[in-house]
Amino acid sequence: MIKIICVGKIKEEYLNNLINDYKYRISKYHKIEIIEIKDSNIINESKEINNILNEKEYNICLDIKGEMLSSTDLSHLIEQKFTQAYKAITFIIGGSDGIADEIKNKCNKKISFSHLTFPHGLFRGILLEQIYRSFKILSNETYHK
């Protein structure tokens, strides 16, 4: 299973359409779940994220200081972690104040998509598109080119 823990709800219809489209596309390859937690402050968000995290899952936080991966690298990471019998791969998108160090330290990996800052709803769509692209790469399909 792929899980995405994210702070806040998406209010914009066009972003919800983007997110739902990629969620549907991914579901043809793998089970996916998006878990939204309330947008609050970093302390409360950290508590909620901590309650959801599972040590039997491969936890990845999205952090501007994390390792940059190519789409192919991400696909290989996803494939590798599922073959290592992880129950799920969980991606964590923080709120406007980021992700607390306590949560970052519990993650197996920190990755960055860019040094740029993106709106959270748009980034959720970007993450889903890259997960979908990963499954297309792993299936030797031509979408990623």
C-alpha positions in Angstrom: 0.0 0.0 0.0 1.0 3.6 -0.7 0.0 6.1 2.0 0.2 9.8 1.9 -0.1 11.7 5.1 -0.7 15.4 4.5 -1.6 18.4 6.5 -4.8 20.3 5.5 -7.7 19.8 3.1 -7.7 20.8 -0.5 -10.3 23.5 -1.2 -9.7 24.1 -4.9 -11.8 22.0 -7.2 -9.1 21.9 -9.9 -6.5 20.5 -7.5 -9.0 18.0 -6.2 -9.6 16.9 -9.8 -5.9 16.5 -10.4 -5.4 14.6 -7.1 -8.4 12.3 -7.7 -7.3 11.6 -11.3 -3.8 10.4 -10.3 -5.2 8.6 -7.3 -7.5 6.7 -9.7 -4.6 6.0 -12.1 -2.3 4.7 -9.3 -5.1 2.4 -8.0 -4.8 0.4 -11.2 -1.3 -0.6 -10.0 -1.4 -0.4 -6.3 -3.6 0.4 -3.3 -3.3 4.0 -2.3 -4.7 6.0 0.7 -4.5 9.7 1.4 -4.8 10.6 5.1 -5.5 14.3 5.8 -4.8 15.7 9.2 -6.0 19.1 10.5 -3.9 22.1 9.6 -2.9 23.5 13.0 0.6 24.2 14.4 3.7 22.0 14.0 3.3 20.6 17.5 -0.3 19.4 17.0 0.4 18.2 13.5 3.4 16.3 14.8 1.3 14.5 17.4 -1.3 13.5 14.8 1.4 12.3 12.3 3.1 10.4 15.1 -0.1 8.6 15.9 -0.4 7.4 12.3 3.2 6.4 11.6 4.0 2.7 11.7 7.5 1.3 12.1 6.6 -1.6 9.9 6.1 0.8 7.0 8.8 2.6 5.0 8.3 6.2 6.0 9.5 9.0 3.7 9.2 12.7 4.6 9.2 15.3 1.9 11.8 17.8 3.0 13.4 20.6 1.0 16.8 19.5 2.6 16.2 15.8 1.6 17.9 13.8 -1.2 16.9 14.7 -4.7 15.9 11.7 -6.8 15.1 11.3 -10.5 11.8 9.7 -11.5 13.7 6.5 -12.2 15.4 6.6 -8.8 12.0 7.0 -7.1 10.6 4.0 -9.1 13.5 1.9 -8.0 13.1 3.0 -4.4 9.4 2.0 -4.5 10.2 -1.3 -6.1 13.0 -2.1 -3.6 10.9 -1.3 -0.5 8.0 -3.4 -1.6 10.4 -6.4 -2.3 11.8 -5.9 1.2 8.4 -6.8 2.6 7.5 -3.4 4.0 3.8 -3.3 4.8 3.4 0.1 3.1 5.4 3.1 1.8 4.2 6.2 3.6 5.0 9.7 2.3 4.6 12.7 4.6 3.8 16.2 3.4 4.1 18.7 6.2 2.1 21.9 6.9 3.1 25.5 6.3 5.7 25.2 9.1 7.2 22.0 7.7 7.7 18.7 9.4 8.9 18.5 13.0 12.4 17.1 13.6 10.8 14.4 15.8 8.9 13.1 12.8 11.8 13.5 10.4 14.0 11.4 12.7 11.4 8.6 12.6 11.5 8.5 8.8 13.6 6.0 6.9 14.3 8.6 4.2 14.0 12.3 3.4 13.5 13.3 -0.2 13.2 16.6 -1.9 11.5 17.3 -5.2 13.0 20.8 -5.6 14.6 23.6 -3.7 11.5 25.6 -4.7 8.5 25.9 -2.3 5.2 24.7 -3.7 1.6 25.2 -2.5 0.6 22.1 -0.6 -2.3 21.1 -2.8 -0.2 21.5 -5.9 2.6 19.5 -4.4 0.2 16.7 -3.4 -0.7 16.5 -7.1 3.0 16.5 -8.1 3.8 13.7 -5.7 0.9 11.6 -6.9 2.0 12.1 -10.5 5.5 10.9 -9.7 4.2 7.9 -7.9 2.0 7.1 -11.0 5.1 7.7 -13.2 7.0 5.2 -11.0 4.5 2.5 -11.6 4.6 3.2 -15.3 8.4 2.9 -15.3 8.2 -0.3 -13.3 5.7 -1.7 -15.8 7.9 -0.8 -18.7 5.2 1.5 -20.1 6.0 4.6 -22.2 4.3 7.3 -20.1 7.5 8.5 -18.4 9.3 9.5 -21.7 
